[in-house]
Amino acid sequence: MEATKRRHDILNFEVVVGLSGTYTFYAAYVDEGENPLTDPSALQSNIAEVSTTLSDEPPLIPVIDCVAVLPAPLNLYATPEDSQIIIRWDDVMGASSYMVYWQASDGSRDSVSVGAPSYVHGGLTNGITYSYEVAAIDATGVEGVSSLQVDAIPKAGEKPPAAPIASSVEPSDAKVIFTWQTVTGADSYIVYWQTAGGAVENLSVSDNTFTHNGLVNGTTYIYWVTAVSVMGLESSSSASLNAIPQASTSKFGNGQSGEDNAHYLPPVPLSPDFIDENASIY
């Protein structure tokens, strides 16, 4: 037997039910391969003895006081707007309130208690990322499991263009020309019109002039216009202007327009003294 060998092999075994009680164990070192029980001449160390009581009962398991908590809110969603974020989530059955936890990418963080499954987080800095988690609170004040985290970045939204300024309407025969001032940021315009008591109609145009053909002379037409951005945001309406198309008339019966008749002189009959014998007119 090696004098330097001091390893103790420990026996692990299961006590069969019904065989529990006090046991005495004996141990001795012997040369490898020798058995002092069958070979009295085998060298062995002094015999070690130990007594212990073994039980066939299962070990005691610590009892932990478990408290049922509300589940995590589902479908947490963050809608960013200008300087604010709107948080919404599914209502949790049994929740009397909710805790909303948030932190920003600039290091700021806070929480707020709300009574409904939504929260409007205002006064934010545009361009900064905000992260949110929500937990439900039951009637006893115990907080439930937190939701998954959602992120959102508030940003300034696009505003519609300014309202156009209507300039003029020019009626003529079965036609009206409606003009307005151009609007900065407008990608197009929507012209609206109606007759007195009639239905409102409209047409999208790209220029700041609208020629309305095929009208009924003597009927009053009312016009107004809005500006539309490239994102489709429509402005408020301009002031309305009225126009009545009229057929052209000749004051002197010569078939010319009234404007031309302002410079028209009828022919003067010539005296016979101005006619020569060859009927030439001077």
C-alpha positions in Angstrom: 0.0 0.0 0.0 1.3 3.4 -1.0 2.0 5.5 2.1 1.3 8.7 0.2 -2.2 7.7 -1.0 -4.7 9.4 1.2 -7.9 9.4 -1.0 -11.1 8.3 0.6 -13.7 6.8 -1.7 -17.2 7.7 -0.5 -20.0 5.3 -1.2 -23.3 6.8 -2.4 -26.4 4.6 -2.2 -30.1 4.8 -1.7 -31.8 3.4 1.4 -34.6 1.0 0.5 -37.9 1.8 2.1 -38.4 -0.1 5.3 -34.6 -0.6 5.9 -33.9 2.7 7.6 -32.2 2.7 11.0 -28.7 2.9 12.6 -25.8 1.5 10.6 -22.1 1.1 11.4 -19.6 1.5 8.6 -16.0 0.1 8.6 -13.2 1.1 6.2 -9.5 0.2 5.8 -6.8 0.8 3.2 -5.5 -2.3 1.4 -3.1 -3.0 -1.5 -4.9 -2.9 -4.8 -6.3 -6.2 -5.8 -6.1 -7.7 -2.3 -9.1 -8.7 -0.1 -8.4 -9.1 3.6 -11.7 -10.9 4.0 -10.6 -13.8 1.8 -6.8 -13.5 2.4 -5.8 -13.1 6.0 -2.2 -12.3 5.0 -3.2 -9.2 3.0 -1.8 -6.0 4.4 -4.3 -3.5 5.6 -4.4 -0.3 7.6 -6.2 0.3 10.8 -9.9 -0.1 10.5 -12.0 3.1 10.6 -15.5 2.9 12.1 -18.4 5.2 11.9 -22.1 4.8 13.0 -25.0 6.9 11.5 -28.7 6.8 11.2 -30.1 6.4 7.7 -33.7 7.4 6.8 -35.9 6.3 3.9 -38.0 9.5 4.1 -37.6 12.0 1.3 -35.7 15.2 2.2 -37.7 18.2 3.3 -38.3 20.8 0.5 -38.4 24.4 1.5 -41.9 25.9 1.1 -42.0 29.2 -0.7 -44.9 31.5 -0.3 -46.1 32.1 -3.9 -48.1 35.2 -4.7 -50.2 35.2 -8.0 -49.5 38.3 -10.0 -51.1 39.8 -13.1 -49.7 38.9 -16.5 -47.8 41.3 -18.7 -49.8 43.7 -20.8 -49.9 42.7 -24.5 -49.6 44.6 -27.7 -47.8 47.6 -26.3 -47.7 50.2 -29.1 -46.1 53.7 -29.2 -47.2 56.3 -31.7 -44.8 59.2 -32.1 -46.0 62.8 -32.8 -44.7 66.3 -32.5 -43.1 66.6 -29.0 -45.2 63.7 -27.6 -45.7 59.9 -27.8 -49.0 58.1 -27.3 -48.7 54.7 -25.6 -51.5 52.1 -25.9 -51.8 48.4 -24.8 -54.4 45.7 -24.2 -56.4 45.9 -21.0 -55.4 43.3 -18.4 -58.3 41.5 -16.6 -58.1 42.3 -12.8 -55.9 45.4 -13.2 -56.9 48.4 -11.2 -54.2 50.6 -12.6 -50.9 50.5 -14.6 -47.4 51.6 -14.1 -45.7 53.1 -17.2 -41.9 53.1 -17.1 -39.9 55.1 -19.6 -36.3 56.1 -20.2 -34.8 58.3 -22.9 -31.5 58.0 -24.8 -30.3 61.1 -23.1 -30.3 59.2 -19.7 -33.5 60.6 -18.2 -36.0 58.1 -16.8 -39.2 58.1 -14.8 -42.5 56.3 -14.2 -46.2 57.3 -13.9 -49.3 55.5 -12.7 -52.4 55.6 -15.0 -55.8 54.2 -14.6 -56.5 53.3 -18.3 -54.6 51.3 -20.9 -53.2 54.3 -22.6 -50.9 57.2 -21.8 -50.0 60.5 -23.6 -46.4 61.3 -22.9 -46.0 65.0 -23.7 -43.3 67.7 -23.5 -40.7 65.5 -25.1 -37.7 66.4 -27.2 -38.0 65.7 -30.9 -35.3 63.4 -32.3 -34.6 61.5 -29.0 -35.4 57.8 -28.5 -37.8 56.9 -25.7 -38.3 53.4 -24.4 -41.4 52.2 -22.6 -42.5 49.2 -20.4 -45.9 48.8 -18.7 -47.0 46.6 -15.8 -50.5 46.0 -14.4 -51.3 46.7 -10.7 -54.0 44.6 -9.0 -56.5 45.8 -6.3 -54.1 45.0 -3.5 -51.3 47.1 -5.0 -49.2 44.1 -6.2 -47.4 44.9 -9.5 -47.5 42.3 -12.2 -45.1 41.2 -14.9 -43.7 43.9 -17.1 -44.5 44.1 -20.8 -42.0 43.9 -23.6 -40.2 47.1 -24.4 -41.2 49.4 -27.2 -39.3 52.4 -28.6 -40.4 55.6 -30.3 -38.9 58.9 -31.5 -41.1 62.0 -31.5 -40.6 64.4 -34.4 -42.2 67.5 -35.9 -45.0 66.5 -38.3 -45.6 68.2 -41.7 -48.1 71.0 -41.7 -50.5 71.7 -44.6 -49.8 74.7 -46.8 -51.2 78.1 -46.2 -54.7 78.9 -47.6 -54.5 80.4 -51.1 -55.6 84.0 -51.7 -58.3 84.2 -54.4 -57.4 87.0 -56.9 -60.2 87.2 -59.5 -62.9 85.6 -61.6 -63.4 86.7 -65.2 -66.7 85.6 -66.7 -67.4 85.4 -70.4 -69.6 83.4 -72.8 -70.2 80.1 -71.1 -66.9 80.3 -69.4 -65.2 81.6 -66.2 -61.5 82.1 -65.5 -60.7 81.8 -61.8 -57.2 82.9 -60.6 -55.5 82.9 -57.2 -52.0 83.6 -55.8 -49.5 80.7 -55.7 -48.7 79.2 -52.3 -45.3 78.2 -51.1 -45.1 74.4 -50.4 -48.1 73.6 -52.6 -47.7 70.7 -55.0 -51.2 71.1 -56.5 -54.5 72.9 -55.9 -58.1 71.8 -55.6 -60.7 74.1 -57.1 -64.2 73.9 -55.7 -67.4 75.4 -57.2 -71.1 75.2 -57.0 -74.1 77.0 -58.3 -76.5 78.6 -55.8 -78.1 75.7 -53.9 -76.3 73.2 -56.1 -73.9 70.4 -55.3 -70.2 71.1 -54.6 -67.8 69.9 -57.3 -64.1 70.0 -57.4 -61.1 69.4 -59.7 -57.3 69.1 -59.0 -55.1 71.5 -61.0 -51.3 72.1 -61.0 -51.4 75.8 -61.9 -52.9 78.8 -60.1 -55.5 79.4 -62.9 -58.6 77.5 -63.6 -60.6 77.9 -66.8 -64.1 76.6 -66.4 -65.8 75.9 -69.7 -69.2 74.6 -70.7 -71.2 76.8 -68.2 -74.8 78.0 -68.4 -74.9 81.7 -69.1 -76.8 83.8 -66.6 -76.1 81.3 -63.8 -74.2 82.3 -60.7 -71.1 80.2 -60.0 -69.2 80.3 -56.7 -65.5 79.4 -56.6 -62.9 78.7 -53.9 -59.6 76.9 -53.8 -57.3 75.0 -51.4 -53.5 74.1 -51.6 -52.2 70.6 -51.3 -48.7 69.6 -50.2 -46.6 66.8 -51.8 -47.7 64.6 -48.8 -51.4 65.2 -49.6 -52.1 67.6 -46.7 -54.8 70.1 -47.8 -54.9 73.6 -46.6 -57.9 75.6 -45.4 -60.1 77.2 -48.1 -59.6 80.6 -49.8 -62.3 83.2 -49.8 -65.0 82.5 -52.3 -65.7 84.6 -55.4 -68.8 84.7 -57.6 -69.1 84.9 -61.4 -72.0 84.9 -63.9 -71.0 83.9 -67.5 -72.9 85.9 -70.2 -73.3 85.6 -73.9 -71.7 88.2 -76.1 -74.0 90.9 -77.5 -73.7 93.6 -80.2 -74.8 97.1 -79.3 -75.1 98.2 -82.9 -76.2 95.0 -84.5 -73.0 94.6 -86.5 -72.1 91.3 -84.9 -69.0 92.7 -83.2 -68.4 92.6 -79.4 -69.2 95.4 -77.1 -65.5 96.3 -76.7 -65.0 96.6 -80.4 -68.2 98.7 -80.8 -66.7 101.3 -78.6 -64.5 102.3 -81.6 -66.9 101.5 -84.4 -68.4 104.3 -86.7 -71.2 103.4 -89.2 -70.5 104.3 -93.0 -71.6 107.7 -94.3 -73.5 107.8 -97.6 -71.5 109.7 -100.4 -72.8 112.7 -102.2 -73.3 112.3 -106.0 -70.8 115.1 -106.4 -68.1 112.7 -105.4 -69.0 110.2 -108.0 -67.4 110.7 -111.5 -68.9 109.5 -114.7 -66.9 106.3 -114.6 -68.5 105.7 -111.1 -65.2 106.0 -109.5 -65.2 107.0 -105.8 -62.7 109.5 -104.5 
